[in-house]
């Protein structure tokens, strides 16, 4: 099942889940699936030419933003920034709010505003110059994705095989 909620996998009857390591509960066992990932604040060159660039995360309040809405509870994503030990959580006033990262990237490419999105999702657009990154020094790498499961439940043979596959892959890479 694909679901962006912070569902309780044990209560839901699932063997395991995948989510950001920053959101895996302490009573779970986690196996890293990806390297550390970075968020990126991006917009099209067309948007920036007409509206300028933010110098700080607070300047985003003066810009149109494209935001993510969590499907499970309707909450709007808050943009998190960290630099020099200071962490800011900015609640932008979005011009557009969607629950699909592909649409967020598409709308940023169309010049509709700034997007806060995983760097990997827009890497090709950044390389090709279709999107430009800002506030890069405020976006350090984050935890990346992890497979997680309960340490107190029986692990089925397929789950054990999956865990070993990822453990082997992470050691050999």
C-alpha positions as CSV (number, residue, x, y, z in Angstrom):
1,X,0.0,0.0,0.0
2,X,1.3,3.5,-0.8
3,X,0.2,6.0,1.8
4,X,2.0,9.2,2.9
5,X,0.6,9.0,6.4
6,X,2.5,8.3,9.5
7,X,0.4,5.2,10.0
8,X,1.1,2.7,12.8
9,X,2.3,-0.4,10.7
10,X,1.8,-2.8,13.6
11,X,-1.8,-1.7,14.2
12,X,-2.4,-1.8,10.5
13,X,-1.2,-5.3,10.2
14,X,1.8,-4.6,8.0
15,X,5.2,-6.3,8.3
16,X,7.2,-3.2,7.5
17,X,7.1,0.3,6.2
18,X,9.3,2.8,4.4
19,X,9.7,6.4,5.6
20,X,12.2,9.0,6.3
21,X,14.6,7.9,9.0
22,X,13.8,11.1,10.9
23,X,10.2,9.8,11.3
24,X,10.9,6.2,12.4
25,X,9.8,5.7,15.9
26,X,12.4,4.7,18.5
27,X,10.8,1.3,19.2
28,X,11.3,0.2,15.5
29,X,14.3,-1.3,13.8
30,X,15.4,0.6,10.8
31,X,17.5,-0.4,7.7
32,X,18.8,2.4,5.5
33,X,17.5,2.3,1.9
34,X,18.9,5.5,0.5
35,X,21.9,7.8,1.3
36,X,21.2,11.0,3.1
37,X,18.9,13.2,1.0
38,X,18.6,17.0,0.7
39,X,15.6,19.2,0.2
40,X,15.9,21.9,-2.4
41,X,14.1,25.2,-2.8
42,X,13.7,25.7,-6.5
43,X,11.9,27.9,-9.0
44,X,12.1,28.5,-12.8
45,X,14.5,31.1,-14.1
46,X,11.3,32.8,-15.5
47,X,9.8,33.1,-12.1
48,X,13.0,34.4,-10.5
49,X,13.5,37.0,-13.3
50,X,10.1,38.5,-12.5
51,X,10.0,38.1,-8.7
52,X,13.6,38.0,-7.5
53,X,15.4,35.7,-5.1
54,X,14.9,35.1,-1.4
55,X,18.0,35.9,0.7
56,X,16.7,34.0,3.8
57,X,13.9,31.5,4.4
58,X,11.8,34.3,5.9
59,X,11.8,36.0,2.5
60,X,9.7,33.2,1.1
61,X,6.7,34.9,2.6
62,X,7.0,37.5,-0.1
63,X,6.9,34.9,-2.9
64,X,4.4,32.5,-4.4
65,X,5.1,29.0,-3.2
66,X,3.9,25.5,-4.2
67,X,3.3,23.3,-1.2
68,X,2.6,19.7,-0.3
69,X,-0.6,18.6,1.6
70,X,-0.4,15.3,3.6
71,X,-3.2,13.0,2.5
72,X,-3.9,11.4,5.8
73,X,-4.8,14.5,7.8
74,X,-4.8,17.4,5.3
75,X,-1.9,19.2,7.1
76,X,0.2,21.5,4.9
77,X,3.9,20.7,4.9
78,X,6.1,23.1,6.8
79,X,9.4,23.9,5.2
80,X,12.4,23.1,7.5
81,X,15.7,24.9,7.2
82,X,18.9,24.5,9.2
83,X,22.1,26.5,9.1
84,X,24.9,27.0,11.7
85,X,22.9,25.3,14.5
86,X,19.8,27.3,13.8
87,X,16.6,25.5,12.7
88,X,13.6,27.3,11.2
89,X,10.3,25.8,10.4
90,X,8.5,28.1,7.9
91,X,4.8,27.9,7.1
92,X,4.6,29.4,3.7
93,X,1.3,30.8,2.3
94,X,1.0,28.6,-0.8
95,X,-0.3,29.8,-4.1
96,X,-0.9,26.1,-4.9
97,X,-1.2,23.1,-2.6
98,X,-1.1,19.5,-4.0
99,X,-0.3,16.1,-2.6
100,X,1.9,14.9,-5.5
101,X,5.6,15.7,-5.8
102,X,5.5,15.3,-9.6
103,X,2.9,18.1,-9.7
104,X,5.0,20.3,-7.4
105,X,8.0,19.9,-9.8
106,X,5.7,20.5,-12.9
107,X,4.3,23.7,-11.4
108,X,7.7,25.0,-10.5
109,X,8.9,24.3,-14.0
110,X,5.9,26.3,-15.3
111,X,7.0,29.3,-13.3
112,X,4.2,29.3,-10.7
113,X,6.5,29.8,-7.7
114,X,9.1,28.3,-5.3
115,X,8.9,24.6,-4.5
116,X,10.4,22.7,-1.5
117,X,11.2,19.3,-2.9
118,X,13.8,16.5,-2.6
119,X,16.9,17.4,-4.6
120,X,16.9,14.0,-6.3
121,X,13.4,14.6,-7.7
122,X,14.5,17.7,-9.6
123,X,18.2,16.9,-10.2
124,X,17.9,16.7,-14.0
125,X,16.0,20.0,-14.1
126,X,18.7,21.7,-12.0
127,X,21.5,20.3,-14.2
128,X,19.7,21.4,-17.4
129,X,19.0,24.9,-15.9
130,X,15.2,24.5,-16.1
131,X,15.1,25.1,-12.3
132,X,17.4,27.1,-10.2
133,X,18.1,26.4,-6.5
134,X,18.1,29.0,-3.8
135,X,18.8,28.9,0.0
136,X,21.1,26.0,-0.6
137,X,23.1,26.7,2.6
138,X,19.9,26.4,4.6
139,X,19.2,22.8,3.2
140,X,21.7,20.3,4.7
141,X,21.3,16.6,4.0
142,X,18.5,14.8,5.9
143,X,18.0,11.2,7.1
144,X,17.1,9.5,3.8
145,X,14.6,6.6,3.6
146,X,14.6,3.5,5.8
147,X,12.8,0.2,5.8
148,X,11.4,-0.2,9.3
149,X,9.8,-2.9,11.2
150,X,8.8,-3.9,14.8
151,X,11.5,-5.7,16.8
152,X,8.8,-7.3,19.0
153,X,6.9,-9.1,16.2
154,X,7.7,-12.3,14.3
155,X,9.5,-11.6,11.1
156,X,8.2,-13.6,8.2
157,X,10.6,-15.3,5.8
158,X,9.9,-12.8,3.0
159,X,10.5,-9.9,5.4
160,X,13.8,-11.4,6.6
161,X,14.9,-11.9,3.0
162,X,14.1,-8.3,2.2
163,X,15.9,-7.0,5.3
164,X,19.0,-9.1,4.4
165,X,18.9,-7.9,0.8
166,X,19.0,-4.2,1.9
167,X,21.6,-4.9,4.6
168,X,23.8,-6.7,2.0
169,X,23.2,-3.9,-0.6
170,X,24.1,-1.1,1.9
171,X,27.3,-3.0,2.9
172,X,28.4,-3.7,-0.6
173,X,27.7,-0.2,-2.0
